[in-house]
Amino acid sequence: MDDPGDRGGHQRGATVVEFLGVLVLVALALTVLLQLAVWLWARDVAVNAADEGARLAAESGRSVDEGSARARSVLRDGLGATARHFAVDAAQDGDAVVVRARGVAPSFVPFLPPFPVTAEGRALDEDSAAP
């Protein structure tokens, strides 16, 4: 027969195990949310870089190389050392200039797959629009 005084010890032990289980799940959820926030931040920086590069390259007298350099500069300013993992392409597409930035967002969660980031900026080229 069980000792009635011993039941409190089992309940306290079960509470500790349940608490640790919930704590692990909450920590995991917060880590995944933080990783998602980092991906969104990297994506926003890449979108801004592509747009800035396209706008600069579309200005009268500017080249697509200048737009590409501007996009790389914005990536470096926004992402720091992670920007070296991004490729930037700039090209003339008819009357428009297109700048693309592609790379992988920084990851600090080892079991999650890499989060790719792709952004495209497009602007009407003032040189081709001029009469």
C-alpha beads as a LAMMPS data file, in Angstrom:
LAMMPS data file: protein, C-alpha beads

131 atoms
130 bonds

1 atom types
1 bond types

-500.0 500.0 xlo xhi
-500.0 500.0 ylo yhi
-500.0 500.0 zlo zhi

Masses

1 110.0

Atoms # bond

1 1 1 0.000 0.000 0.000
2 1 1 1.188 3.479 -0.864
3 1 1 2.197 5.876 1.824
4 1 1 -0.192 8.882 1.653
5 1 1 2.648 11.242 2.546
6 1 1 4.635 10.129 -0.525
7 1 1 2.094 11.293 -3.138
8 1 1 3.032 14.954 -2.799
9 1 1 6.602 14.128 -3.834
10 1 1 5.445 12.376 -7.019
11 1 1 3.212 15.295 -7.959
12 1 1 6.014 17.799 -7.430
13 1 1 8.332 15.690 -9.585
14 1 1 5.719 15.455 -12.341
15 1 1 5.205 19.222 -12.238
16 1 1 8.913 19.830 -12.712
17 1 1 9.020 17.453 -15.708
18 1 1 5.956 19.097 -17.266
19 1 1 7.455 22.555 -16.716
20 1 1 10.724 21.553 -18.387
21 1 1 8.840 20.047 -21.333
22 1 1 6.849 23.236 -21.849
23 1 1 9.983 25.362 -21.380
24 1 1 11.791 23.451 -24.143
25 1 1 8.832 23.901 -26.518
26 1 1 8.565 27.618 -25.769
27 1 1 12.317 28.095 -26.272
28 1 1 12.143 26.225 -29.582
29 1 1 9.198 28.321 -30.769
30 1 1 10.967 31.583 -29.838
31 1 1 14.125 30.487 -31.633
32 1 1 12.200 29.680 -34.811
33 1 1 10.399 33.046 -34.601
34 1 1 13.715 34.862 -34.204
35 1 1 15.099 33.033 -37.238
36 1 1 12.039 34.078 -39.219
37 1 1 12.585 37.685 -38.129
38 1 1 16.215 37.521 -39.318
39 1 1 15.064 36.168 -42.693
40 1 1 12.505 38.983 -43.040
41 1 1 15.151 41.555 -42.121
42 1 1 17.588 40.167 -44.735
43 1 1 14.805 40.095 -47.328
44 1 1 13.868 43.734 -46.623
45 1 1 17.503 44.822 -46.939
46 1 1 17.831 42.941 -50.253
47 1 1 14.619 44.469 -51.634
48 1 1 15.816 47.944 -50.644
49 1 1 19.255 47.306 -52.195
50 1 1 17.767 46.119 -55.493
51 1 1 15.394 49.106 -55.639
52 1 1 18.168 51.604 -54.828
53 1 1 20.446 50.061 -57.445
54 1 1 17.746 50.103 -60.124
55 1 1 16.826 53.731 -59.389
56 1 1 20.459 54.850 -59.577
57 1 1 21.156 52.918 -62.802
58 1 1 17.997 54.354 -64.367
59 1 1 19.099 57.960 -63.834
60 1 1 20.196 59.841 -66.931
61 1 1 23.878 59.265 -67.672
62 1 1 24.271 56.359 -65.203
63 1 1 25.283 52.802 -66.059
64 1 1 23.999 49.431 -64.863
65 1 1 27.416 48.874 -63.266
66 1 1 26.846 51.909 -61.041
67 1 1 23.455 50.497 -60.058
68 1 1 25.000 47.147 -59.245
69 1 1 27.680 48.822 -57.112
70 1 1 25.014 50.831 -55.271
71 1 1 23.022 47.662 -54.540
72 1 1 26.157 45.961 -53.142
73 1 1 26.850 49.006 -50.980
74 1 1 23.323 48.988 -49.517
75 1 1 23.630 45.235 -48.852
76 1 1 26.938 45.780 -47.029
77 1 1 25.473 48.617 -44.978
78 1 1 22.405 46.610 -44.012
79 1 1 23.773 43.082 -43.611
80 1 1 27.416 43.626 -42.735
81 1 1 29.651 40.609 -43.411
82 1 1 26.663 38.518 -44.528
83 1 1 26.407 40.654 -47.686
84 1 1 29.347 38.780 -49.221
85 1 1 27.027 35.760 -49.562
86 1 1 24.764 37.743 -51.910
87 1 1 25.080 37.984 -55.684
88 1 1 23.965 41.164 -57.451
89 1 1 23.094 41.289 -61.165
90 1 1 22.120 44.384 -63.119
91 1 1 20.938 44.443 -66.713
92 1 1 19.078 46.512 -69.246
93 1 1 15.658 45.027 -70.062
94 1 1 14.182 47.053 -72.893
95 1 1 13.341 50.493 -71.504
96 1 1 13.932 49.389 -67.924
97 1 1 16.897 48.634 -65.710
98 1 1 16.621 45.487 -63.579
99 1 1 18.764 44.788 -60.509
100 1 1 18.546 41.416 -58.753
101 1 1 20.006 40.449 -55.387
102 1 1 20.153 36.779 -54.385
103 1 1 21.626 35.136 -51.321
104 1 1 20.959 33.306 -48.084
105 1 1 19.779 34.896 -44.848
106 1 1 22.008 34.510 -41.793
107 1 1 21.132 31.399 -39.809
108 1 1 21.691 30.692 -36.154
109 1 1 19.441 27.631 -35.863
110 1 1 21.439 24.586 -36.982
111 1 1 18.541 22.214 -37.730
112 1 1 16.603 24.608 -39.987
113 1 1 17.282 24.652 -43.735
114 1 1 18.861 27.760 -45.269
115 1 1 16.475 30.608 -46.002
116 1 1 17.017 31.908 -49.556
117 1 1 16.497 35.598 -50.248
118 1 1 15.693 36.912 -53.724
119 1 1 14.852 40.505 -54.576
120 1 1 14.359 42.413 -57.814
121 1 1 14.261 46.138 -58.437
122 1 1 13.071 47.618 -61.722
123 1 1 13.074 51.235 -62.912
124 1 1 12.381 52.978 -66.215
125 1 1 15.682 54.036 -67.799
126 1 1 15.696 57.804 -68.301
127 1 1 18.202 57.555 -71.182
128 1 1 15.913 55.314 -73.228
129 1 1 12.817 57.371 -72.365
130 1 1 14.389 60.665 -73.488
131 1 1 13.494 61.824 -77.040

Bonds

1 1 1 2
2 1 2 3
3 1 3 4
4 1 4 5
5 1 5 6
6 1 6 7
7 1 7 8
8 1 8 9
9 1 9 10
10 1 10 11
11 1 11 12
12 1 12 13
13 1 13 14
14 1 14 15
15 1 15 16
16 1 16 17
17 1 17 18
18 1 18 19
19 1 19 20
20 1 20 21
21 1 21 22
22 1 22 23
23 1 23 24
24 1 24 25
25 1 25 26
26 1 26 27
27 1 27 28
28 1 28 29
29 1 29 30
30 1 30 31
31 1 31 32
32 1 32 33
33 1 33 34
34 1 34 35
35 1 35 36
36 1 36 37
37 1 37 38
38 1 38 39
39 1 39 40
40 1 40 41
41 1 41 42
42 1 42 43
43 1 43 44
44 1 44 45
45 1 45 46
46 1 46 47
47 1 47 48
48 1 48 49
49 1 49 50
50 1 50 51
51 1 51 52
52 1 52 53
53 1 53 54
54 1 54 55
55 1 55 56
56 1 56 57
57 1 57 58
58 1 58 59
59 1 59 60
60 1 60 61
61 1 61 62
62 1 62 63
63 1 63 64
64 1 64 65
65 1 65 66
66 1 66 67
67 1 67 68
68 1 68 69
69 1 69 70
70 1 70 71
71 1 71 72
72 1 72 73
73 1 73 74
74 1 74 75
75 1 75 76
76 1 76 77
77 1 77 78
78 1 78 79
79 1 79 80
80 1 80 81
81 1 81 82
82 1 82 83
83 1 83 84
84 1 84 85
85 1 85 86
86 1 86 87
87 1 87 88
88 1 88 89
89 1 89 90
90 1 90 91
91 1 91 92
92 1 92 93
93 1 93 94
94 1 94 95
95 1 95 96
96 1 96 97
97 1 97 98
98 1 98 99
99 1 99 100
100 1 100 101
101 1 101 102
102 1 102 103
103 1 103 104
104 1 104 105
105 1 105 106
106 1 106 107
107 1 107 108
108 1 108 109
109 1 109 110
110 1 110 111
111 1 111 112
112 1 112 113
113 1 113 114
114 1 114 115
115 1 115 116
116 1 116 117
117 1 117 118
118 1 118 119
119 1 119 120
120 1 120 121
121 1 121 122
122 1 122 123
123 1 123 124
124 1 124 125
125 1 125 126
126 1 126 127
127 1 127 128
128 1 128 129
129 1 129 130
130 1 130 131
